[in-house]
Amino acid sequence: MPVAMGSSVVEMILKTLQRTGNELSSPVYQLKVLGDCKFVGNISSFEESIRGHVVGGLRSLGLTTLQINLGKVCNQTCSHCHVDAGPDRRESMTRNTAEDVVSFLRRSNVQTLDITGGAPEMNPNFVWLVQQATAMGLKVIDRCNLTILLAPGFTHLPDFLAQHGVEVVASLPCYLEDNCDAQRGSGVFTKSIQAIRRLNELGYGDEAGDLLLNLVYNPVGTGLPPNQKELEQAYRDQLWDRYGIRFNHLYTITNMPISRYLDDLLRRGELEKYMEKLVRHFNPQTLDGLMCRTLVSVDWQGNVFDCDFNQMLDMPIVGPQTHISKLTEADLANRLVKTANHCFGCTAGSGSSCTGTID
């Protein structure tokens, strides 16, 4: 697995929470911190906030998407990363676990394989998984940080992704260089623009084509995302006028108060303020569209969770079996979804999911 610590593969030399021994590297401690938050009004928990809107708690509405997190190895160490991924991590999905994933796909009616990380492309099974899934006729999504496409050993990937019709969902938290680099590291914005240009050359982002390039916006600081449609147009105008690049859609995603973003909030003394903002903007209209209701998330070891955020907080699905090798689609249908106070991040304002705004 290429993790070239002294080369351009690594875009941002910062240590992860795990590497520094930070208490927040423990999911148990993160949940305690979030559980100790004091909210405005009479709200004491996310479970209390949804009472009266859903009977008996959140339940799955069926399974359309299997999201797999190939591990925590990444060439970047972004300040808002909920995975605590970075060059100093070594967790990575093995071929045996990847085969378990493919076996599940074959015995299910899942329509989409959503691949994330870390930088998922750095996993040695990434190419094989894409090949297997596309051969089954599945839609495949690569959640890409863009800079990996320029790194030594990975420059062939844009052509590979295009040949297999993979949808690229790429993080670009701002169309302004300084704001983007503040989240993701010095020089990352410039390399991201270069990577988008390469994808554009292959047909990505062309409205008349089939190769989808969707960008992801995360707020800088403690704000909630602005109107997705309006921001998408601003991105489209700014990126075309400044750099001559194009994309299909913009997804606005709320920063989740877990892992490194939680650490950042605590360091600035703004956790209570941020959580109160999420609670005040709780929107029950988002509940039907939450990603946990049509998706499950598989970690690098094959364990199954209701979403990628629950995965990072070590909250596996409810049930006697929690490993992908032991589960069927029927096991995951109508399951009770585990929730905690971080879930306010997905239900605030217009909501937040893997495809951006919900409401």
ChimeraX attribute file (.defattr): number of C-alpha atoms within 10 A of each C-alpha:
attribute: neighborCount
match mode: 1-to-1
recipient: residues
	/A:1	11
	/A:2	16
	/A:3	18
	/A:4	13
	/A:5	13
	/A:6	8
	/A:7	10
	/A:8	15
	/A:9	22
	/A:10	20
	/A:11	24
	/A:12	20
	/A:13	16
	/A:14	17
	/A:15	16
	/A:16	23
	/A:17	18
	/A:18	16
	/A:19	13
	/A:20	10
	/A:21	11
	/A:22	12
	/A:23	14
	/A:24	19
	/A:25	22
	/A:26	16
	/A:27	18
	/A:28	13
	/A:29	13
	/A:30	21
	/A:31	18
	/A:32	11
	/A:33	16
	/A:34	19
	/A:35	15
	/A:36	13
	/A:37	15
	/A:38	15
	/A:39	17
	/A:40	12
	/A:41	9
	/A:42	9
	/A:43	13
	/A:44	16
	/A:45	21
	/A:46	18
	/A:47	16
	/A:48	11
	/A:49	17
	/A:50	18
	/A:51	12
	/A:52	10
	/A:53	12
	/A:54	12
	/A:55	9
	/A:56	10
	/A:57	15
	/A:58	22
	/A:59	19
	/A:60	20
	/A:61	17
	/A:62	17
	/A:63	21
	/A:64	17
	/A:65	23
	/A:66	22
	/A:67	24
	/A:68	25
	/A:69	24
	/A:70	29
	/A:71	24
	/A:72	26
	/A:73	27
	/A:74	29
	/A:75	28
	/A:76	25
	/A:77	26
	/A:78	24
	/A:79	20
	/A:80	23
	/A:81	21
	/A:82	20
	/A:83	25
	/A:84	26
	/A:85	27
	/A:86	28
	/A:87	25
	/A:88	20
	/A:89	19
	/A:90	14
	/A:91	16
	/A:92	23
	/A:93	22
	/A:94	16
	/A:95	15
	/A:96	12
	/A:97	22
	/A:98	21
	/A:99	17
	/A:100	16
	/A:101	22
	/A:102	19
	/A:103	13
	/A:104	19
	/A:105	23
	/A:106	13
	/A:107	11
	/A:108	14
	/A:109	13
	/A:110	19
	/A:111	17
	/A:112	20
	/A:113	24
	/A:114	22
	/A:115	25
	/A:116	25
	/A:117	26
	/A:118	29
	/A:119	26
	/A:120	26
	/A:121	24
	/A:122	23
	/A:123	23
	/A:124	16
	/A:125	21
	/A:126	18
	/A:127	15
	/A:128	12
	/A:129	19
	/A:130	24
	/A:131	15
	/A:132	15
	/A:133	20
	/A:134	16
	/A:135	10
	/A:136	13
	/A:137	10
	/A:138	18
	/A:139	18
	/A:140	25
	/A:141	21
	/A:142	22
	/A:143	24
	/A:144	21
	/A:145	27
	/A:146	24
	/A:147	28
	/A:148	26
	/A:149	23
	/A:150	19
	/A:151	19
	/A:152	13
	/A:153	12
	/A:154	15
	/A:155	15
	/A:156	12
	/A:157	16
	/A:158	22
	/A:159	14
	/A:160	14
	/A:161	22
	/A:162	18
	/A:163	11
	/A:164	16
	/A:165	18
	/A:166	23
	/A:167	21
	/A:168	25
	/A:169	26
	/A:170	21
	/A:171	21
	/A:172	27
	/A:173	23
	/A:174	20
	/A:175	18
	/A:176	14
	/A:177	16
	/A:178	15
	/A:179	16
	/A:180	24
	/A:181	19
	/A:182	17
	/A:183	22
	/A:184	23
	/A:185	19
	/A:186	15
	/A:187	16
	/A:188	23
	/A:189	25
	/A:190	13
	/A:191	18
	/A:192	21
	/A:193	20
	/A:194	18
	/A:195	20
	/A:196	24
	/A:197	18
	/A:198	18
	/A:199	26
	/A:200	19
	/A:201	14
	/A:202	16
	/A:203	18
	/A:204	28
	/A:205	23
	/A:206	16
	/A:207	12
	/A:208	8
	/A:209	9
	/A:210	14
	/A:211	24
	/A:212	22
	/A:213	24
	/A:214	21
	/A:215	26
	/A:216	21
	/A:217	25
	/A:218	22
	/A:219	19
	/A:220	17
	/A:221	14
	/A:222	16
	/A:223	13
	/A:224	23
	/A:225	23
	/A:226	17
	/A:227	12
	/A:228	18
	/A:229	14
	/A:230	11
	/A:231	16
	/A:232	21
	/A:233	13
	/A:234	13
	/A:235	22
	/A:236	19
	/A:237	16
	/A:238	15
	/A:239	17
	/A:240	13
	/A:241	10
	/A:242	10
	/A:243	13
	/A:244	13
	/A:245	20
	/A:246	22
	/A:247	22
	/A:248	16
	/A:249	21
	/A:250	26
	/A:251	26
	/A:252	29
	/A:253	26
	/A:254	27
	/A:255	23
	/A:256	21
	/A:257	26
	/A:258	28
	/A:259	28
	/A:260	23
	/A:261	22
	/A:262	23
	/A:263	21
	/A:264	17
	/A:265	19
	/A:266	14
	/A:267	10
	/A:268	8
	/A:269	11
	/A:270	15
	/A:271	21
	/A:272	17
	/A:273	15
	/A:274	19
	/A:275	24
	/A:276	18
	/A:277	20
	/A:278	25
	/A:279	25
	/A:280	16
	/A:281	17
	/A:282	23
	/A:283	19
	/A:284	18
	/A:285	16
	/A:286	19
	/A:287	20
	/A:288	17
	/A:289	18
	/A:290	24
	/A:291	20
	/A:292	29
	/A:293	24
	/A:294	22
	/A:295	25
	/A:296	23
	/A:297	26
	/A:298	26
	/A:299	28
	/A:300	19
	/A:301	18
	/A:302	24
	/A:303	20
	/A:304	29
	/A:305	28
	/A:306	27
	/A:307	28
	/A:308	26
	/A:309	20
	/A:310	23
	/A:311	21
	/A:312	20
	/A:313	22
	/A:314	17
	/A:315	21
	/A:316	22
	/A:317	23
	/A:318	15
	/A:319	10
	/A:320	9
	/A:321	15
	/A:322	18
	/A:323	19
	/A:324	23
	/A:325	17
	/A:326	13
	/A:327	15
	/A:328	14
	/A:329	15
	/A:330	11
	/A:331	13
	/A:332	24
	/A:333	15
	/A:334	15
	/A:335	18
	/A:336	17
	/A:337	21
	/A:338	19
	/A:339	17
	/A:340	15
	/A:341	22
	/A:342	22
	/A:343	22
	/A:344	28
	/A:345	25
	/A:346	28
	/A:347	28
	/A:348	23
	/A:349	26
	/A:350	24
	/A:351	27
	/A:352	28
	/A:353	20
	/A:354	20
	/A:355	16
	/A:356	22
	/A:357	25
	/A:358	22
	/A:359	16
